[in-house]
Amino acid sequence: MTIWEAMEERHTVRHFTDEAVDEEALSALSARIDALNVQFGLDMSLHVDEELQLWPGMTLFYSSGVNNFIALAGPNGSEGAEHIGYCGADLLLLAQQLGVNTWWIGGTYNMKKASEGTKGELYGVIAFGYGKEEGKSHKSKDAARVSRYEGTAPSWFEKGVEAALLAPTAMDKQAFMITGRGDEVRISYKAGAFSEVDCGIIKYFFEQGAGKENFRFVNGNK
Ligand SMILES: Cc1cc2nc3c(=O)[nH]c(=O)nc-3n(C[C@H](O)[C@H](O)[C@H](O)COP(=O)(O)O)c2cc1C
């Protein structure tokens, strides 16, 4: 499965079967987590066959079978949050390529328990496993509402925006604006809960669509 197919086929899944996740998929996820932790100075960890204690009410009809998760911990501050978004996006798409479904959860679980043994701030978790269904496409804004390019937009920019619109965002807000000029791209984001994490996710997806070699990011909100 190409990364583009993974972006198109990934949707949030909240109901998982009891089937154990394939050992090979687990080692691939574990190796990627280790590599990202080293590269970005994060403290993400893999939790297999360990119940994620969701807030009461969430387990009634909303979700089931959440017994595997990745704890998304890293240094406090906006850079840490953005890196978590960027690396979490990488893990979501790797999981999809391995045939594993995912659900990014910001804060509606027992954070104290999930953060046991982790360093820094716990920005969220990615629940994973084999979905009872594949999920469905989220409602999406039009590219024209979330992007602007000075002059005629090159195709790499349009592809990047298309990819960014496939990305998950907290409460499906898609509250970002992508502006381009020459080979410079700026992602700005309306401040709110998880906005810096969302920004990291958008950067990752944009990069997959646009191709890293075609542009460079310049500071967005800062
Ligand atoms: C940072 C972040 C936090 C999220 N938190 C929650 C959450 O607490 N509960 C939940 O049910 N979904 C949560 N989601 C999932 C989003 O609601 C979902 O990604 C969005 O609606 C888009 O749907 P999609 O993932 O199928 O594209 C979160 C997603 C992100 C990126």
The ligand as a Tripos MOL2 file, in Angstrom:
@<TRIPOS>MOLECULE
LIG
   31    33     1     0     0
SMALL
NO_CHARGES

@<TRIPOS>ATOM
      1 C1         -5.3750   15.5420   18.3090 C.3       1 LIG1
      2 C2         -6.6240   14.7000   18.1530 C.ar      1 LIG1
      3 C3         -7.4320   14.4120   19.2520 C.ar      1 LIG1
      4 C4         -8.5620   13.6080   19.1100 C.ar      1 LIG1
      5 N1         -9.3190   13.3150   20.2200 N.ar      1 LIG1
      6 C5        -10.4100   12.5110   20.1030 C.ar      1 LIG1
      7 C6        -11.1630   12.1560   21.2570 C.ar      1 LIG1
      8 O1        -10.8500   12.5520   22.3790 O.2       1 LIG1
      9 N2        -12.2540   11.3440   21.0950 N.ar      1 LIG1
     10 C7        -12.6230   10.8860   19.8590 C.ar      1 LIG1
     11 O2        -13.5950   10.1490   19.7620 O.2       1 LIG1
     12 N3        -11.9120   11.1910   18.7430 N.ar      1 LIG1
     13 C8        -10.8170   11.9910   18.8380 C.ar      1 LIG1
     14 N4        -10.0630   12.2940   17.7130 N.ar      1 LIG1
     15 C9        -10.4490   11.7450   16.4080 C.3       1 LIG1
     16 C10       -11.1000   12.8070   15.5350 C.3       1 LIG1
     17 O3        -12.4130   13.0910   15.9820 O.3       1 LIG1
     18 C11       -11.0910   12.3530   14.0800 C.3       1 LIG1
     19 O4         -9.7520   12.1730   13.6800 O.3       1 LIG1
     20 C12       -11.7410   13.3560   13.1560 C.3       1 LIG1
     21 O5        -13.1230   13.3910   13.4000 O.3       1 LIG1
     22 C13       -11.5110   13.0540   11.6830 C.3       1 LIG1
     23 O6        -11.9340   11.7490   11.3390 O.3       1 LIG1
     24 P1        -10.9360   10.6990   10.6650 P.3       1 LIG1
     25 O7         -9.8500   10.4030   11.6570 O.co2     1 LIG1
     26 O8        -11.8030    9.5210   10.3810 O.co2     1 LIG1
     27 O9        -10.3820   11.3230    9.4260 O.co2     1 LIG1
     28 C14        -8.9190   13.0980   17.8310 C.ar      1 LIG1
     29 C15        -8.1080   13.3900   16.7220 C.ar      1 LIG1
     30 C16        -6.9730   14.1690   16.8830 C.ar      1 LIG1
     31 C17        -6.1050   14.4360   15.6860 C.3       1 LIG1
@<TRIPOS>BOND
     1     1     2 1
     2     2     3 ar
     3     2    30 ar
     4     3     4 ar
     5     4     5 ar
     6     4    28 ar
     7     5     6 ar
     8     6     7 ar
     9     6    13 1
    10     7     8 2
    11     7     9 ar
    12     9    10 ar
    13    10    11 2
    14    10    12 ar
    15    12    13 ar
    16    13    14 ar
    17    14    15 1
    18    14    28 ar
    19    15    16 1
    20    16    17 1
    21    16    18 1
    22    18    19 1
    23    18    20 1
    24    20    21 1
    25    20    22 1
    26    22    23 1
    27    23    24 1
    28    24    25 2
    29    24    26 1
    30    24    27 1
    31    28    29 ar
    32    29    30 ar
    33    30    31 1
@<TRIPOS>SUBSTRUCTURE
     1 LIG1         1 GROUP 0 **** ****
